Amino acid sequence: MSAVRPTAPARASISVRGVTKRFEIPREPSFLALQEANLEVSPGEFLALVGPSGCGKSTLLRLMSGLIPPSEGEIWVGDTRVEGPQADFSTVFQSPRLLPWKTVEENVALPLRLGRRRATPAKREVRDRVAELLDLVQLSAFARRYPGELSGGMQQRVSIARSLVTSASILLMDEPFGALDAFTREYLNEELLSIWKATGRTIVFVTHDMDEAVFLADRVAVMGAQPGRIIDVIDIDLPRERDGGIRTEAAFFDSVRRVRKAMGSTGRRADPEPAPAAESTEGVHA
Ligand SMILES: Nc1ncnc2c1ncn2[C@@H]1O[C@H](COP(=O)(O)OP(=O)(O)OP(=O)(O)O)[C@@H](O)[C@H]1O
């Protein structure tokens, strides 16, 4: 991995306090998607969220980023209460959501050009920042390519670079590797840990895959369904320097077993078939 250190943002904590979310559905009773969730994420922490399909993982991410309001409870980022879409977050989705008519470097630069709060930085500043990030995700040689000329894993690395281009201190990742084959996924897991170390972001990472959660995270929050809730938060007692070799160690299996046991108490299977990668050009959220 590159030794480049893109500008480190201020580190931020997330505090989810007694958050309940009900969705109003026409001609139906309101739907309780999340019940009294409490969760503290420390500045610079890597937290994984696992749970059965429909337990509210994506809903919790959307609440954290202020895209939807809680029905009850509060969410804080550092000293600021979240009351609307936050500049402090950027999001990586399961599908890369790149614009197919723009090059890799143009896609990475997009959040800076769309930035609402600050004036667009000077061209040269944008170019340097994008070059730094492409180096970080090892795609410098592909800067002028179009997304359709890259593999799925490379496209997802572009979307990770794009998520780091602003100074947002929190990265929300919603099953970013769910549509990739196991080999690419494990490779990107290692790459993500290097990026996390280099950038100091606080990361909340949603996955169905318990091995992936244990490999990446400092702690794994296990959610249950019907209604969606947080049922356990498990410390992962593995050394922070991790590479693929750790997946064969007894301590790794022990952590996976603890998460699996907590999952078992939700009474639902955690690993549905991965959804196929959807082509999409919408929604650059930074
Ligand atoms: N805008 C909405 N209106 C009504 N119901 C919603 C809305 N968004 C989510 N839900 C419901 O809330 C529940 C939680 O959805 P969410 O997408 O957060 O689950 P998830 O754990 O991320 O699922 P998956 O792992 O399958 O992606 C689901 O039952 C879903 O149908």
The ligand as a Tripos MOL2 file, in Angstrom:
@<TRIPOS>MOLECULE
LIG
   31    33     1     0     0
SMALL
NO_CHARGES

@<TRIPOS>ATOM
      1 N1        -38.6690    4.3720    3.5820 N.pl3     1 LIG1
      2 C1        -39.1730    3.2620    4.1420 C.ar      1 LIG1
      3 N2        -40.5030    3.1120    4.2980 N.ar      1 LIG1
      4 C2        -41.0160    2.0240    4.8850 C.ar      1 LIG1
      5 N3        -40.2830    1.0090    5.3820 N.ar      1 LIG1
      6 C3        -38.9590    1.1020    5.2580 C.ar      1 LIG1
      7 C4        -38.3290    2.2170    4.6230 C.ar      1 LIG1
      8 N4        -36.9850    2.0200    4.6540 N.ar      1 LIG1
      9 C5        -36.7870    0.8220    5.2590 C.ar      1 LIG1
     10 N5        -37.9670    0.2760    5.6330 N.ar      1 LIG1
     11 C6        -38.1620   -1.0060    6.3300 C.3       1 LIG1
     12 O1        -37.3490   -0.9990    7.4840 O.3       1 LIG1
     13 C7        -36.7880   -2.2820    7.6880 C.3       1 LIG1
     14 C8        -35.2900   -2.1460    7.7930 C.3       1 LIG1
     15 O2        -34.7800   -1.8420    6.5000 O.3       1 LIG1
     16 P1        -33.2180   -1.7060    6.2460 P.3       1 LIG1
     17 O3        -33.0130   -1.4530    4.8100 O.co2     1 LIG1
     18 O4        -32.6780   -0.7300    7.2010 O.co2     1 LIG1
     19 O5        -32.7240   -3.1720    6.6510 O.3       1 LIG1
     20 P2        -31.2860   -3.8380    6.4800 P.3       1 LIG1
     21 O6        -30.9540   -4.4810    7.7750 O.co2     1 LIG1
     22 O7        -30.3220   -2.8380    5.9480 O.co2     1 LIG1
     23 O8        -31.6280   -4.9450    5.3760 O.3       1 LIG1
     24 P3        -30.6920   -5.6820    4.2910 P.3       1 LIG1
     25 O9        -29.6270   -6.3630    5.0760 O.co2     1 LIG1
     26 O10       -31.6180   -6.6320    3.6280 O.co2     1 LIG1
     27 O11       -30.1530   -4.6170    3.3690 O.co2     1 LIG1
     28 C9        -37.2460   -3.1600    6.5510 C.3       1 LIG1
     29 O12       -38.3440   -3.9560    6.9670 O.3       1 LIG1
     30 C10       -37.6920   -2.1860    5.4870 C.3       1 LIG1
     31 O13       -38.7560   -2.6890    4.7200 O.3       1 LIG1
@<TRIPOS>BOND
     1     1     2 1
     2     2     3 ar
     3     2     7 ar
     4     3     4 ar
     5     4     5 ar
     6     5     6 ar
     7     6     7 ar
     8     6    10 ar
     9     7     8 ar
    10     8     9 ar
    11     9    10 ar
    12    10    11 1
    13    11    12 1
    14    11    30 1
    15    12    13 1
    16    13    14 1
    17    13    28 1
    18    14    15 1
    19    15    16 1
    20    16    17 2
    21    16    18 1
    22    16    19 1
    23    19    20 1
    24    20    21 2
    25    20    22 1
    26    20    23 1
    27    23    24 1
    28    24    25 2
    29    24    26 1
    30    24    27 1
    31    28    29 1
    32    28    30 1
    33    30    31 1
@<TRIPOS>SUBSTRUCTURE
     1 LIG1         1 GROUP 0 **** ****
